């Protein structure tokens, strides 16, 4: 009888196989562990890099939004415009002496915002230092070190102004006379509205000219507002609702109480705004249209175009003279009034008054008040629009009808 062979594994073969499998498993485990550690290291490195970037950007953003014109430091405190911005000493309590400060967290520190609830902005910071740039250069070097990441160095000029790109202003003022709704050396508005979605308000500089805005019911809804000196806003909300308005201010911008601007603001002076606002842009200079208070046309032009010295309000009124003109409870369309009267030169008042046309008082004041409505163009040394929802609307006109000489 033929004997069957044993086809099973020997104990030795089994032991060898298990040994090989153990080696493979140990190698795979080691490799997997190494990969996990490598991924964790990469993640941590990315996190540290992110914290370094955030810390750097926060400091730069605060300097920019504080509209820095003078930068200095004292005992580790970065000072912008004589106000502490960043305290580099690690403290357990916030003294509220600066906007940004370092709070200890284990072996490193957190960059915290001193406003609100001391929000943590960046972590794992080993140090932030401030030093003078060597060789006597007028710069401060702000060094930031985050764990395991090489330090970043911000080189900040001690005296500077941030510049922003400004949309082009019109090169030819004559081409744009048909787009102005008011032109003056001083403009004051209270409880009133100026409407002109595609046109401009212009306040030219003369002895510290200002644009004064009062009351929450006051609105200026125009495409552009040019102010060659200062803009002061009390409570009012200015700008078109879609945020497309642009304000150019060659001076200071002062916000009082709940004042707000919807749109972009370019200014060269200072701003007292204590909130972060991406629409406020500090610039070195602004190129305004080359425009000034225009001179009246020759007397012959007024005579040839039907102007008289009759101050009686009426439709198609064409007046040229030296009278104080009062339009009270009057409806009059297509007027063109030029008066060389100083002081209160032209006055529209009361809700029943509705006038359209051109008002020109280069040496005096145009007052529109007590609910009156005017549509057209106002050119005057001073313009006051006030009380009871008084309204000034833009109405297109033929520039050849203007009673003043436009610049060559």
C-alpha positions in Angstrom: 0.0 0.0 0.0 1.2 3.4 -1.1 1.9 5.9 1.8 0.4 9.5 1.6 2.9 12.5 2.0 2.3 15.0 4.8 1.5 18.4 3.0 1.2 20.6 6.2 3.6 23.3 7.5 6.3 22.4 9.8 6.7 24.3 13.1 9.9 25.9 11.8 8.2 27.2 8.6 5.4 28.7 10.7 7.9 30.4 13.0 9.8 31.8 10.1 6.6 33.1 8.4 5.5 34.8 11.7 8.8 36.4 12.1 8.7 37.9 8.6 5.2 39.2 9.1 6.3 40.8 12.4 9.1 42.5 10.7 6.8 43.8 8.0 4.2 45.0 10.5 6.9 46.7 12.7 8.3 48.5 9.6 4.8 49.6 8.5 4.0 50.8 11.9 7.2 52.7 12.2 6.7 54.2 8.7 3.1 55.2 9.5 4.1 56.7 12.8 6.8 58.7 11.1 4.4 59.9 8.5 1.9 61.0 11.2 4.6 62.8 13.0 5.7 64.4 9.8 2.2 65.5 9.0 1.7 66.8 12.5 5.0 68.7 12.2 3.9 70.2 8.9 0.5 71.2 10.4 2.2 72.8 13.4 4.7 74.6 11.1 1.7 75.9 9.0 0.0 77.0 12.2 3.1 78.8 13.4 3.6 80.5 10.0 -0.1 81.5 10.0 0.3 83.0 13.5 3.4 84.9 12.4 1.6 86.3 9.4 -1.5 87.3 11.5 0.7 89.1 14.1 2.6 90.9 11.3 -0.6 92.0 9.5 -2.3 93.1 12.7 0.5 95.4 13.6 0.7 96.9 10.1 -3.1 97.2 9.8 -3.3 99.1 13.1 -0.6 101.5 12.1 -2.3 102.1 8.8 -5.8 102.6 10.3 -4.3 105.0 12.9 -3.2 107.1 10.0 0.4 107.2 11.2 2.4 110.3 10.6 4.7 109.8 13.6 6.1 106.5 14.8 8.2 106.0 17.9 8.8 103.7 20.9 9.5 103.9 24.6 10.4 101.0 26.8 9.1 98.4 24.4 5.9 100.3 23.6 5.1 101.2 20.0 3.6 104.7 19.8 1.6 106.0 16.9 0.8 109.7 16.8 1.6 110.0 20.5 -0.8 107.1 21.4 0.4 103.6 22.5 -0.4 100.9 20.0 1.6 97.8 20.9 3.1 96.8 24.3 5.8 94.2 23.7 6.2 93.3 27.4 4.4 90.1 28.4 1.8 90.9 31.1 -0.8 89.0 33.0 -3.2 91.9 33.1 -4.0 94.4 30.4 -3.4 98.0 31.4 -5.5 99.3 28.5 -2.5 101.5 27.6 -2.3 100.1 24.1 -4.4 98.4 21.5 -2.3 95.3 21.2 -0.4 93.5 24.0 1.2 90.1 24.8 -0.4 87.7 27.3 1.5 84.7 28.7 0.3 81.2 27.6 2.7 78.5 28.7 6.2 79.0 27.3 4.9 81.5 24.7 2.5 84.4 24.5 -0.7 85.4 22.7 -1.1 88.6 20.8 -4.3 90.1 22.2 -6.6 92.9 21.2 -7.1 95.2 24.1 -10.6 96.2 22.9 -13.7 94.2 23.5 -13.1 90.9 25.3 -9.3 90.8 24.8 -9.7 88.8 21.7 -6.7 86.4 20.9 -5.3 87.4 17.5 -2.2 85.2 17.3 -0.5 82.5 19.4 2.9 80.8 20.1 4.7 84.1 20.1 8.2 83.9 21.7 8.8 87.6 21.5 8.2 90.9 19.8 11.0 93.5 20.0 11.3 97.1 18.8 14.7 98.7 18.0 16.1 101.6 16.1 17.5 100.7 12.7 21.3 100.8 12.7 23.4 103.4 10.9 21.2 106.2 12.1 18.4 105.5 9.6 14.9 107.0 10.5 13.3 103.6 10.9 12.1 101.2 13.6 12.6 97.5 13.3 9.8 95.4 14.8 10.9 91.8 15.1 8.4 89.0 15.7 9.4 85.4 16.6 6.9 82.6 16.6 7.9 79.2 17.9 10.0 77.2 15.4 9.6 80.0 12.8 12.4 82.4 11.9 11.6 85.9 13.1 10.0 88.4 10.8 11.3 92.0 10.7 9.0 95.0 9.9 10.9 98.1 9.0 8.7 101.1 9.8 9.5 104.7 8.9 9.4 107.0 11.9 7.7 109.7 9.9 5.4 108.9 7.0 1.9 108.9 5.6 0.3 105.9 3.9 -0.6 106.6 0.3 -3.6 105.1 -1.5 -4.5 105.0 -5.1 -7.0 107.8 -5.8 -9.5 107.7 -8.7 -8.8 110.3 -11.3 -10.2 113.7 -10.9 -11.5 115.6 -14.0 -8.7 117.3 -15.9 -10.9 119.9 -17.6 -13.2 121.7 -15.1 -15.2 123.4 -17.9 -16.2 120.0 -19.2 -17.7 119.2 -15.8 -19.5 122.5 -15.0 -22.7 120.7 -16.1 -22.1 118.1 -13.4 -21.9 120.3 -10.3 -24.9 120.8 -8.0 -23.2 123.2 -5.6 -20.0 125.2 -5.7 -19.0 127.4 -2.7 -16.3 128.4 -0.3 -18.4 127.2 2.6 -21.3 124.8 2.8 -23.5 124.1 5.8 -26.3 121.6 5.8 -28.7 120.8 8.6 -32.0 118.7 8.4 -31.8 118.9 4.6 -31.0 116.8 1.6 -28.8 117.3 -1.5 -29.8 114.8 -4.3 -27.6 114.3 -7.3 -26.7 110.6 -8.0 -24.3 111.5 -10.9 -23.1 115.0 -9.9 -20.6 116.8 -7.6 -20.6 119.0 -4.6 -17.5 121.3 -4.4 -16.3 123.3 -1.4 -13.3 125.4 -2.5 -10.6 126.6 -0.1 -10.7 130.2 1.2 -9.6 131.1 4.7 -10.1 127.6 6.1 -13.2 126.5 4.2 -15.3 123.8 5.7 -18.2 121.5 4.9 -20.4 121.3 8.0 -23.1 118.6 8.2 -25.6 118.5 11.1 -28.4 116.2 12.2 -29.2 112.6 11.5 -31.9 113.7 8.9 -29.2 115.4 6.8 -28.2 113.6 3.6 -25.8 114.2 0.7 -26.4 111.7 -2.1 -24.0 112.7 -4.9 -21.4 110.9 -6.9 -18.5 113.0 -5.5 -17.9 115.6 -2.8 -14.7 117.8 -3.1 -13.7 119.6 0.1 -10.4 121.6 -0.2 -10.1 122.0 3.6 -12.1 120.3 6.4 -15.2 118.1 6.6 -17.2 118.0 9.9 -20.1 115.6 10.3 -22.5 115.7 13.2 -24.7 112.5 13.4 -25.5 112.6 9.6 -25.0 109.6 7.3 -23.5 110.8 4.0 -23.2 109.1 0.6 -25.4 107.2 -1.7 -27.0 104.1 -0.4 -25.1 101.9 -2.9 -21.8 103.0 -1.4 -20.5 104.5 -4.7 -19.9 108.0 -3.4 -16.4 109.4 -3.2 -15.3 112.1 -0.8 -12.0 114.0 -1.4 -10.9 116.1 1.6 -7.7 118.1 1.6 -7.7 118.5 5.4 -9.3 116.9 8.4 -12.3 114.7 8.7 -14.2 115.0 12.0 -17.0 112.5 13.0 -19.3 113.6 15.8 -21.6 111.2 17.6 -23.2 108.7 15.1 -21.8 110.3 12.0 -21.0 108.0 9.1 -20.0 108.1 5.5 -21.2 105.5 3.0 -18.5 105.3 0.3 -14.8 106.0 0.1 -13.1 108.9 1.8 -9.6 110.2 0.7 -8.1 112.7 3.1 -4.7 114.4 3.7 -5.1 115.6 7.3 -6.3 113.7 10.4 -9.4 111.8 11.3 -10.9 111.3 14.8 -12.7 108.1 13.8 -12.0 105.6 16.6 -13.4 102.6 14.7 -11.8 100.5 12.0 -13.1 101.6 8.6 -11.8 100.2 5.3 -13.4 103.2 3.5 -11.1 105.8 5.1 -7.9 106.3 3.1 -5.1 108.6 4.3 -3.2 110.0 1.3 -0.2 112.3 0.8 -2.0 114.7 -1.6 -5.1 115.0 -3.8 -5.2 116.4 -7.3 -8.4 118.6 -7.2 -10.0 119.9 -10.4 -8.4 123.3 -11.3 -11.5 125.3 -10.5 -12.2 128.4 -8.5 -15.0 130.9 -7.9 -15.9 132.1 -11.4 -16.3 135.8 -12.3 -19.5 137.1 -13.8 -19.8 137.5 -17.5 -19.6 141.0 -19.0 -22.5 143.4 -18.5 -23.2 143.2 -22.2 -23.9 139.5 -22.0 -26.6 140.0 -19.4 -28.3 142.7 -21.5 -28.2 140.6 -24.7 -29.7 137.6 -22.9 -32.8 139.4 -21.4 -31.6 140.0 -17.8 -33.2 142.9 -15.9 -32.8 144.5 -12.4 -36.4 143.5 -11.5 -36.2 141.3 -8.3 -39.8 140.1 -8.5 -39.9 136.3 -8.3 -41.5 134.7 -11.4 -41.1 132.0 -14.0 -38.2 132.4 -16.4 -36.9 135.1 -14.1 -33.5 136.5 -15.3 -32.0 138.9 -12.7 -28.7 140.7 -12.7 -28.1 143.4 -10.0 -27.1 144.2 -6.4 -30.4 143.3 -4.6 -31.2 140.8 -1.8 -33.5 138.4 -3.5 -36.2 136.7 -1.5 -38.4 133.8 -2.8 -41.0 133.1 -0.2 -44.0 130.9 -0.9 -43.2 131.1 -4.5 -43.2 128.6 -7.4 -40.8 129.7 -10.1 -39.2 127.6 -12.9 -36.1 128.2 -15.1 -34.8 131.2 -13.1 -31.3 132.5 -13.5 -30.3 134.9 -10.7 -27.0 136.7 -10.4 -26.6 139.1 -7.5 -23.5 140.9 -6.4 -25.1 141.6 -3.0 -23.0 140.6 0.0 -24.3 138.9 3.1 -27.6 137.0 2.7 -27.9 137.5 -1.1 -30.5 135.0 -2.2 -33.0 133.3 0.2 -35.6 130.6 -0.5 -37.9 129.7 2.3 -41.1 127.8 3.4 -42.5 124.5 2.2 -44.6 126.2 -0.5 -41.4 127.5 -2.3 -40.3 125.4 -5.2 -37.7 127.0 -7.5 -35.6 125.6 -10.4 -32.7 127.1 -12.3 -29.3 128.7 -11.5 -28.5 130.8 -8.4 -25.2 132.7 -8.6 -24.0 134.9 -5.6 -20.2 135.0 -5.8 -19.9 137.5 -3.0 -22.8 136.5 -0.7 -24.8 133.7 0.8 -27.5 131.5 -0.7 -29.9 130.3 2.0 -32.5 127.6 1.3 -34.5 126.8 4.4 -37.8 125.9 6.2 -38.8 123.2 3.8 -38.1 125.0 0.5 -37.2 123.0 -2.6 -34.6 124.0 -5.2 -33.5 122.1 -8.4 -30.5 123.2 -10.4 -27.1 124.7 -9.7 -26.0 126.9 -6.8 -22.7 128.9 -7.0 -22.0 131.2 -4.0 -19.4 132.3 -1.5 -21.5 130.5 1.2 -24.4 128.1 0.9 -26.6 127.2 3.9 -29.3 124.6 3.5 -31.3 124.0 6.6 -34.5 123.1 8.5 -37.7 121.1 7.9 -36.4 118.7 5.3 -35.3 121.3 2.9 -34.3 119.7 -0.4 -31.8 120.6 -3.2 -32.0 118.4 -6.3 -29.8 118.4 -9.4 -31.5 119.5 -12.6 -29.5 119.5 -15.8 -29.0 122.8 -17.6 -27.3 124.2 -20.7 -23.8 125.5 -19.7 -24.1 128.3 -22.2 -26.8 129.8 -19.9 -24.3 130.1 -17.0 -24.1 133.8 -15.9 -20.4 133.4 -15.1 -17.2 132.9 -17.1 -15.8 129.4 -17.2 -12.0 129.0 -17.0 -10.0 128.8 -20.2 
